């Protein structure tokens, strides 16, 4: 191209196509930047609301506004852990007996008459059924070629959740020991029944707890080394029996662990300042949220720079609803505490909150329960209704999610716009090339005609002068 006219047609076409493309491409780029900024801004808004929602979740119950601590005179005897709902009080705790598990061992002379008896000696095939005091039964089956003390030990340890077995040599030969994994009389072994051939050594492993007494610690093939027993504790004179040393429900809201017998005192006291710290935490979290909302909606008239959600309807909706939830009284509240303003919490010009510590402490001293109810009252309390606003804007089908999906769909549409623009530019380029090619060919033809005419004129008789 350009041979006939001498014009650089390729360069000219590229410039014309670029001139056509630039305004349309810039418009798409501006739309893309706007969509990306809005998506980013909505993401920041959602994250800020979600973080604030996490704070609100920790202010929904009265227990969130109090912490209790326990003091035990002798922690080597009893340890105590109080939950937030534990009432304050002092208790005398006497541990009369600790719970313990049961331990049995085969009698020292059970297999003494058997020559070369060891842990691998076959006892004979059969079933060993162990019954606990609560009626639980477990049966362990031994085959002819796997019927030693060690095989029975392994079967028990592999299959039982209630028992642990071991084989030890005390110098008089191997002995099988059985221990219950849980403390308490209800978890003790009450019977061991064996079903084997008449002459099998396995039959010697029977046991019946009913045979035991003060002067009798053996039954069948076993000796009781340690009897199972329940914990016995007296709290302010009231006797309580439990199968474990971990006691719950003995003291309201307090878990006890018994470590040794004896008498001690347990004190449950409320930590001071917990409610004040909880309210401070709420105000700090709200101010953090409000600061982020203000940043997203900011506008600097001097530099004419604005936040990425300046003027956005969703952001404005969040700000308006949060402001109402902060300032409106709580329904159902009577007396002198009905709104945050009654606690000395006021709204500043930028929407953040400020605390009058003297007023707040005064309200907590006068009517702590009302202050806590202001935040924790079901459905209408500060925490509940603000959590409702958070969920409205951040939930699965929330306004923010819907808008984000819409913007993402519009972003996808811009890719189609770019494809259409590219197709349009290809057609314009082809048209320009066709037009300039035709022009170039015409100019070339005209140059040829001009040269021909010039040659003809030069050949006329009047032009052949010497």
C-alpha positions in Angstrom: 0.0 0.0 0.0 1.1 3.6 -0.7 3.1 2.7 -3.8 0.9 4.7 -6.1 0.3 7.7 -3.8 3.6 7.7 -1.9 1.6 7.9 1.4 2.4 5.5 4.3 -1.1 4.1 4.3 -0.4 1.5 7.1 0.6 4.2 9.5 -2.3 6.4 8.6 -4.8 3.5 9.1 -3.3 2.6 12.5 -3.6 6.3 13.6 -7.2 6.5 12.4 -8.2 3.2 14.1 -6.5 4.3 17.3 -8.4 7.5 17.3 -11.6 5.6 16.9 -10.7 3.1 19.6 -9.4 5.5 22.3 -12.7 7.1 23.5 -14.6 3.8 23.6 -11.7 2.0 25.3 -11.4 4.7 27.9 -15.1 4.6 28.6 -14.9 0.8 29.2 -11.7 1.3 31.4 -13.5 4.0 33.5 -16.5 1.7 34.0 -14.2 -1.2 35.0 -12.3 1.0 37.5 -15.6 2.2 38.9 -17.0 -1.3 39.3 -13.7 -2.6 40.8 -13.7 0.3 43.3 -17.3 -0.3 44.3 -16.7 -4.0 44.7 -13.6 -3.3 46.8 -15.5 -0.7 48.9 -18.5 -3.1 49.5 -16.0 -5.8 50.6 -14.4 -3.4 53.1 -17.9 -2.4 54.3 -18.9 -6.0 54.8 -15.7 -6.9 56.6 -16.0 -3.9 58.9 -19.6 -4.9 59.8 -18.7 -8.6 60.3 -15.9 -7.6 62.7 -18.4 -5.4 64.6 -20.9 -8.3 64.6 -18.3 -10.5 66.3 -18.0 -8.0 69.1 -21.8 -7.9 69.5 -21.9 -11.7 69.8 -19.8 -11.3 73.0 -22.4 -8.9 74.5 -25.6 -10.8 74.1 -25.9 -12.4 77.6 -25.6 -11.2 81.1 -22.6 -13.4 81.6 -20.7 -11.4 79.1 -20.8 -8.4 81.5 -19.4 -10.3 84.5 -16.5 -12.5 85.4 -16.2 -14.5 88.6 -13.1 -15.9 90.3 -12.7 -18.7 92.8 -10.4 -18.8 95.7 -9.7 -22.1 97.6 -7.9 -22.1 100.9 -6.2 -25.4 100.1 -5.9 -25.9 96.4 -3.9 -29.1 97.0 -7.2 -30.6 98.3 -9.7 -29.0 95.9 -9.5 -27.0 92.7 -12.5 -24.9 91.6 -13.4 -23.3 88.3 -16.4 -20.9 88.2 -18.5 -20.1 85.1 -19.8 -16.6 84.5 -23.2 -17.5 85.8 -22.0 -18.6 89.2 -23.5 -16.7 92.1 -21.1 -15.2 94.6 -20.8 -17.1 97.9 -18.6 -19.0 100.4 -18.7 -22.7 100.9 -17.2 -25.2 103.3 -16.1 -28.3 101.4 -15.1 -31.5 103.2 -13.7 -34.3 101.1 -14.3 -37.5 103.0 -13.3 -39.9 100.2 -11.8 -39.7 96.8 -13.2 -41.7 93.9 -10.9 -44.4 92.6 -10.8 -47.2 90.1 -10.6 -50.9 90.8 -7.6 -53.1 90.3 -7.4 -56.9 90.3 -4.5 -59.3 89.8 -4.4 -63.0 89.4 -3.5 -64.8 92.6 0.2 -65.4 93.1 -0.2 -69.2 93.3 -2.8 -69.5 90.5 -0.4 -71.2 88.1 2.4 -72.2 90.5 1.8 -75.9 90.0 2.3 -75.6 86.2 5.8 -76.5 85.1 7.7 -73.8 83.2 4.6 -71.5 83.2 5.3 -68.2 81.6 3.2 -65.3 79.9 3.2 -67.3 76.6 1.9 -70.5 78.0 -1.4 -71.6 76.4 -4.4 -71.5 78.7 -6.8 -73.1 76.2 -9.4 -71.8 73.8 -12.6 -70.2 75.3 -14.5 -67.0 76.1 -13.8 -64.7 79.0 -16.8 -62.5 79.8 -16.3 -59.5 82.2 -19.4 -57.9 83.7 -19.3 -54.4 85.3 -21.5 -53.3 88.2 -23.6 -51.2 85.9 -24.5 -54.3 83.8 -22.0 -53.6 81.0 -20.6 -56.9 79.6 -17.6 -57.5 77.4 -16.5 -60.9 76.0 -13.0 -61.7 74.8 -12.5 -64.9 72.7 -9.2 -66.8 72.7 -8.3 -69.4 70.1 -6.3 -72.5 70.8 -3.1 -71.1 69.3 -3.6 -67.6 70.9 -4.7 -68.3 74.5 -1.8 -67.1 76.7 -2.0 -64.4 79.4 -0.3 -62.1 76.9 -3.0 -62.9 74.3 -5.8 -62.2 76.8 -4.1 -58.9 77.8 -3.8 -57.8 74.1 -7.5 -58.8 73.4 -8.7 -56.7 76.4 -6.6 -53.6 75.5 -7.6 -53.8 71.9 -11.3 -54.3 72.3 -12.3 -52.7 75.6 -13.0 -49.1 76.5 -13.7 -49.9 80.1 -10.6 -52.0 81.1 -6.9 -52.0 80.9 -4.8 -55.2 81.3 -1.1 -55.9 81.8 1.1 -58.9 82.6 3.7 -58.4 85.2 6.2 -60.7 86.9 6.4 -60.0 90.7 9.2 -62.6 91.2 6.7 -65.4 91.8 5.7 -65.8 88.2 3.6 -63.9 85.7 0.3 -62.3 86.9 -2.5 -60.7 84.9 -3.7 -57.4 86.3 -7.0 -55.7 85.3 -7.8 -52.1 86.0 -11.1 -50.2 85.3 -10.5 -47.1 83.2 -13.3 -45.2 85.1 -13.5 -44.5 88.8 -16.6 -45.2 90.9 -18.4 -48.3 92.2 -20.7 -48.5 89.2 -17.7 -49.1 87.0 -16.2 -51.9 89.1 -15.8 -55.5 87.8 -18.6 -57.6 89.4 -18.0 -60.9 87.6 -15.6 -62.7 85.3 -17.1 -65.8 83.7 -15.1 -68.3 81.6 -16.4 -70.7 79.0 -13.7 -73.2 78.1 -13.1 -77.0 78.0 -13.1 -78.6 81.4 -9.3 -79.1 81.7 -8.3 -75.7 80.3 -6.2 -73.4 82.5 -8.4 -70.6 81.3 -11.1 -71.8 83.7 -9.0 -70.6 86.6 -9.7 -66.9 85.7 -13.2 -66.7 87.2 -14.2 -64.0 89.7 -17.2 -62.9 91.6 -17.2 -59.6 93.6 -20.0 -61.0 95.8 -17.4 -63.2 97.4 -15.3 -60.3 98.7 -15.6 -58.9 102.2 -13.7 -57.1 104.9 -11.5 -60.1 105.5 -11.8 -61.6 102.0 -9.9 -60.0 99.1 -9.8 -63.0 96.7 -12.4 -64.7 94.6 -11.8 -67.4 92.0 -8.4 -66.7 90.4 -8.2 -63.0 91.3 -7.2 -60.9 94.3 -8.6 -57.4 94.6 -5.6 -55.0 95.0 -7.8 -51.9 95.1 -11.5 -51.6 95.4 -13.5 -49.1 93.3 -15.1 -46.4 95.3 -17.2 -43.2 94.8 -16.1 -39.8 95.9 -17.9 -38.5 99.0 -17.9 -34.8 99.7 -19.8 -32.6 102.1 -20.7 -29.1 101.0 -21.8 -27.0 104.0 -22.8 -30.2 105.7 -24.7 -31.8 102.8 -23.2 -35.1 101.8 -22.8 -35.7 98.1 -21.7 -38.9 96.3 -20.3 -39.1 92.8 -18.4 -41.8 90.8 -15.7 -39.3 89.7 -13.5 -36.7 91.3 -14.7 -34.2 88.7 -17.8 -32.7 90.2 -20.3 -30.5 88.3 -23.6 -29.3 89.7 -22.5 -29.6 93.3 -22.0 -25.8 93.6 -24.1 -23.7 91.2 -22.0 -22.6 88.3 -18.8 -24.0 89.8 -16.8 -27.1 88.8 -14.8 -28.9 91.5 -11.9 -31.3 91.2 -11.1 -33.3 94.3 -7.4 -33.9 94.9 -7.1 -35.1 98.5 -9.3 -35.7 101.6 -9.7 -32.9 104.2 -11.7 -29.7 104.7 -11.3 -26.4 102.9 -13.2 -23.3 102.0 -14.2 -22.2 98.4 -15.1 -18.6 97.8 -16.8 -17.4 94.6 -16.4 -13.6 94.0 -17.2 -11.3 91.1 -14.3 -9.4 89.5 -14.8 -5.7 89.6 -15.0 -3.6 86.5 -16.0 -6.4 84.1 -19.2 -4.6 83.0 -17.3 -1.3 82.5 -14.7 -3.0 80.3 -17.4 -4.8 78.3 -19.1 -1.4 77.5 -15.8 0.2 76.7 -15.1 -2.6 74.3 -18.4 -2.0 72.6 -17.8 1.7 72.2 -14.3 1.0 70.8 -15.6 -1.5 68.3 -18.4 0.8 67.2 -15.9 3.7 66.8 -13.7 1.5 64.8 -16.6 0.6 62.5 -17.8 4.2 62.3 -14.2 5.4 61.4 -14.2 2.9 58.5 -17.6 4.0 57.3 -16.5 7.7 57.4 -13.4 6.8 55.4 -15.4 5.1 52.7 -17.8 8.1 52.5 -15.1 10.8 52.8 -14.8 13.8 50.5 -12.1 16.4 50.5 -13.4 19.7 48.8 -9.9 21.1 48.4 -8.4 18.1 46.6 -11.8 16.9 45.3 -10.8 13.4 46.4 -13.5 11.1 47.7 -13.8 7.7 49.4 -14.6 4.8 47.2 -18.2 4.6 48.4 -18.8 8.3 48.7 -22.5 8.9 48.1 -23.3 5.2 47.9 -26.8 4.3 48.9 -25.9 1.1 50.7 -23.2 2.8 52.8 -25.7 5.6 53.6 -28.2 3.0 54.7 -25.8 1.4 57.1 -24.8 4.7 58.6 -28.4 5.8 59.0 -29.6 2.5 60.6 -26.6 2.3 62.9 -27.2 5.9 64.1 -30.8 5.1 64.9 -30.0 1.9 66.8 -27.4 3.9 68.8 -29.8 6.8 69.7 -33.2 5.1 70.0 -34.4 4.0 73.4 -34.7 0.2 74.0 -38.3 -1.0 74.0 -39.5 -2.5 77.3 -36.9 -0.6 79.4 -38.4 1.4 82.3 -36.8 3.7 84.8 -33.7 5.9 84.4 -31.9 3.5 82.0 -33.5 3.4 78.6 -30.9 4.4 76.1 -27.1 4.7 75.7 -27.4 8.4 76.4 -28.6 7.5 79.9 -25.3 5.8 80.6 -23.3 8.9 79.6 -22.5 7.6 76.1 -23.0 10.4 73.5 -22.6 10.7 69.8 -20.0 13.1 68.5 -20.1 15.1 65.2 -18.3 12.4 63.2 -20.7 9.8 64.4 -18.4 8.1 66.9 -19.2 7.6 70.5 -17.7 9.2 73.7 -18.1 7.9 77.2 -18.6 10.0 80.3 -16.9 7.6 82.7 -18.3 9.3 85.8 -21.9 9.0 84.6 -21.4 5.4 83.5 -19.9 4.3 86.8 -22.7 6.0 88.6 -25.3 4.1 86.6 -23.5 0.8 87.2 -23.4 1.5 90.9 -27.1 2.5 91.0 -28.6 -0.2 88.8 -26.1 -2.6 87.3 -28.9 -5.0 86.2 -30.6 -2.3 84.1 -27.4 -1.3 82.4 -26.7 -5.0 81.5 -30.3 -5.4 80.3 -30.0 -2.4 78.0 -27.4 -4.4 76.0 -28.6 -8.0 76.5 -32.4 -7.7 76.3 -33.7 -10.3 73.8 -34.7 -8.9 70.4 -34.8 -5.2 71.4 -31.5 -4.8 73.4 -28.6 -2.8 71.9 -26.7 -5.9 71.0 -29.6 -7.7 69.4 -30.9 -4.9 67.3 -27.5 -3.9 66.0 -26.7 -7.5 65.3 -29.9 -7.4 63.2 -28.5 -4.5 61.1 -25.2 -6.4 60.6 -27.0 -9.5 59.5 -29.3 -7.5 57.2 -26.3 -6.1 55.3 -23.9 -9.1 55.5 -26.0 -12.2 55.5 -26.3 -14.7 52.7 -29.0 -12.8 50.8 -28.0 -9.4 52.1 -28.0 -6.1 50.3 -24.2 -6.1 50.1 -24.0 -9.6 48.6 -26.7 -8.8 46.1 -25.0 -5.6 45.0 -21.6 -7.3 44.8 -23.0 -10.0 42.5 -24.7 -7.4 40.3 -21.4 -5.5 40.0 -19.5 -8.6 39.2 -22.0 -9.4 36.5 -21.6 -6.0 35.0 -17.8 -6.5 35.1 -18.3 -9.7 33.1 -20.3 -7.6 30.7 -17.4 -5.3 30.1 -15.4 -8.2 28.7 -18.2 -8.6 26.1 -18.0 -4.9 25.4 -14.3 -5.2 24.7 -14.9 -8.1 22.4 -17.5 -6.1 20.5 -15.1 -3.1 20.4 -12.3 -5.3 19.0 -14.6 -6.7 16.3 -15.8 -3.1 15.4 -12.2 -1.9 15.2 -11.3 -4.8 12.9 -14.1 -3.9 10.6 -13.1 -0.2 10.6 -9.5 -1.1 9.9 -10.6 -3.3 7.0 -12.8 -0.5 5.6 -10.0 2.1 5.9 -7.5 -0.3 4.2 -10.0 -1.0 1.4 -10.7 2.7 0.9 -7.0 3.7 1.0 -6.0 0.8 -1.2 -8.6 1.9 -3.8 -7.4 5.5 -3.6 -3.8 4.3 -3.9 -4.7 2.3 -7.0 -6.5 5.2 -8.5 -3.6 7.6 -8.0 -1.3 5.0 -9.5 -3.5 4.8 -12.5 -3.7 8.5 -12.8 0.0 8.8 -12.6 0.3 6.3 -15.4 -2.1 8.2 -17.5 -0.3 11.4 -16.8 3.0 9.9 -17.8 1.4 8.5 -21.0 0.0 11.9 -22.0 3.2 13.6 -21.2 5.0 11.2 -23.5 2.5 11.7 -26.2 2.8 15.4 -26.1 6.5 15.2 -26.3 6.2 13.1 -29.4 4.1 15.7 -31.3 5.9 17.2 -34.4 6.0 20.7 -32.9 7.9 19.3 -29.9 10.7 17.7 -31.9 12.8 20.8 -32.5 16.5 20.5 -32.8 
